[in-house]
Amino acid sequence: MAHELGHALLLYHRSTCFIREYTLFPRGRIENEANKFAAELLIDEKNIDKYSLENMCKGQIASYFGVNKKLLVKYKFNK
């Protein structure tokens, strides 16, 4: 839902259905923007102490925040 909210807030002036169906515009950038929005919205590393965060593997951190590991690694901590 956070991903779709990102589409709604970031692309309110664009018709993504039109873009998908009738243009050759690459959708990857649009999806990446929505994923980045979702990652920033859902993962607030300030809600966990740094010591705990440093001692967790990526899977544990993703589980803690209730997100997909790819979202965590690619869009939040791979800046």
N, C-alpha and C positions, 0 to 999 in steps of 0.2 A: 504494500500500500504506500510505503514511503517513496518508492520508485515512481509510482503513478502520480503521487502528489508533486514530486519533482517535475514531471512532465507538465502538470497543470500550472504550476507556478512559474516555471522557467520558459515554457513555450506557449503561454496564453495567447500570444499574438500570431502563432503559426498553426496551420492545420496539419497535424502530423499524419492524419489519414490521407489527406491529399498528397502530401510529400511521399508517403509510402506507395500509393497507387499510381501516381501520374508523373513522377519526376525521377531523375537519376541521382538525386541528392543523396549522399551517403547517410544512412541512418545511424551508423556507428557513433558518430559524434553526439547525436541526440540521446542515444541510449547511455553513453558514457556520462553525459551531463546529469541525467536522471539518477544514475547509479552513484555518482559523486554526491549529489544532493542527499540521497538516502543514507549514504555512509555518514555524512556529517550530521544528519538529523538523529540517527539511531545510535551512533557510537560516540559517547561523551567520556573520553578517557579520564576526565577530572573526577568522575564518580567512583574511581577505584584508586587506591593508593599506589604510588609508583613502584614500591617494592613488590607488591603482589603482581602488578602488570609485568614487571621485568622477569619474574620467575614463572610465568605461564607460557605455554606453547601457543602458537597461533590458534589451534583448534580450541583450546581452553578459553582463550580470550573471546573468540567468536561465540562460543557457547555461553559465556558470561553475559555478553551483550545480546544474545539471542539473534545473531545474524549469521549469514553464510560466510564461510572462511574467505572466499574469493572477494566478497564485498569488503571485508576487513582489510585484507592484505593489499589488494589492488587499488582500492579507492580511498582508504583512510590513511594507511601508514606508508604508502608508496608514493610519496609526494615528489 
